[in-house]
Amino acid sequence: MKEYISKQHQVLRPAEQIYAAISRFDHLTPALADKVEEWQATEERCSFKAKGFTVKLRMEERVEPRHVKITGDEGGVPIDFALWIQLHKVDEADTRLRVVLHVELNMMMKMMIGSKLQEAVDRIAEGIAGAMNGAMPNF
């Protein structure tokens, strides 16, 4: 498996508060519902359309307040992957956030989309950190 690691971002909030926001797909509905097509979410699973393809995800693992692991759900993503959102508590109101993608790609796919996956992982981490540092509802 190939690993793509985002830059680390500082979030000036308690790790527990960030974890509460990212550990349930239904908490992401206000942020994502108008950005993707056909967004549907429960606590454990979500699905949406991106560029005409249906994507289905599920929460594979949660360790409060340290990380969540997201994987593809049945029939939703044609590649084997795990997306980790990791939180490191520095102090009460200072958390470091990083996103790590583990994905199974053949050599041709690595060459074709490897740099795009790295950019995507960096954008996801930056987006989460930006949203958490801005106005965020209490969960």
N, C-alpha and C positions, 0 to 999 in steps of 0.2 A: 504494500500500500504506500502511496505517495502522501506526504504530509505537507500541508500549506499552513503557515503560521502567520497571523496578523501581527502588526505592531501592537505594543501594549499601550493602552489608553488609561488615563487617570479619570476616575469618576468621583466627584465630591459628594458622595452619598454612602450610607451604610451598605455593606454587602448584602445584608438581609433584605433591604428594600429593593435592591436591583434584582436579587434572586426572585423575589415575589413577582416582579414584573415579567421576567423572562422564563419562568418555570411553567407557565400555562399558556397554551396557544390562544385561549379565549381572551386573555388579557391583552393580546396583541391586536385584537380586532379594531379598536379605534385608530391605531396607527397604520394598519395595512388594508383595511377593507376597501378603501377608495384608490389604492395603488395597484391592485391586481384584480383580475377578473374572477368572479365566482368564488370569492373567499368564504370558506366555511371553517368553523373552528369549535372544538370542545377543549376541555382541559388537556386531554392526552393527544389529540390528533387535529390536523388541519389539512385542507386541500384548497387548491386555487389553480387558475390557468395562467401560464406564462408563455408568451409567444406561441399560443395555440396548443400548448401541451399541458395536460393535467399533472400537477405535482401533488403528491400525498406524502405527508410527513407525520412522524410520531415521536413522542418523548420516550426515549429508550431508557434513560437513567437520570436521576436527580440526586444530588448530594447537597443539601442545604448547609450553608449558603455558598458553596464552593463551585459547583458547576452543573450544567445541564448538557445532556448528550441527545442529539436529534438525529434520527435515521430516516431512511425512506420507508414508507408504509407499503403494504401489499398493492402491487399494480400501479404504483405512483411514480417511481423513479427507476430508470433502466440501468443504473450503475450502483455498485455497492459503496456506500459512504457513511461516515459519521461526522457530524458537525458538533464540536464542543464549544460551549461558551464558558470560559473559565473566569472565576472571580478570585482575587487575592486581597484579603482585608489587610490594609496597612495600619489603619486605626479606625475609630468609630465613624468618621465621615470622609474616609479616603480609601477607595477601592481601586485596584488595577484590574482591567478587563482585557481579555485576549480571546480571539476566536481561532480554533484549530480545525482544519478539515483533513480528514483521512479519507482518501478515495482510491479505489481500485481502477486504474487506467492502463490500457496497453500502451506500448511505446509510441505509436502513431498519435493516439489521443493526447498523451502527455505533451508531445511536440505541438499539437494543434491548439490545445486549450489550456495548457499549464499556466501560462502567464495570465490568461483571463481569470483562471481560478484564484490565483494569488491576488489579483486586483479585487475580485469579488469578496474574498475573505477580509481584505483590508477595508473595503467599503462597508461591509456588514459591521465590523468592529467599530469603525468610526461612526456609523449611523447609530448604533446602540449607545455608544458613549455620549454622543451629541444629544440624543433624546433624553438620556438619564441625567445629563448635566443641565438640561433645560427644564421647562415646566413639566413635571411628571405627576400623574395622579397618585394618590396613596392607595396601596393595595392592602 
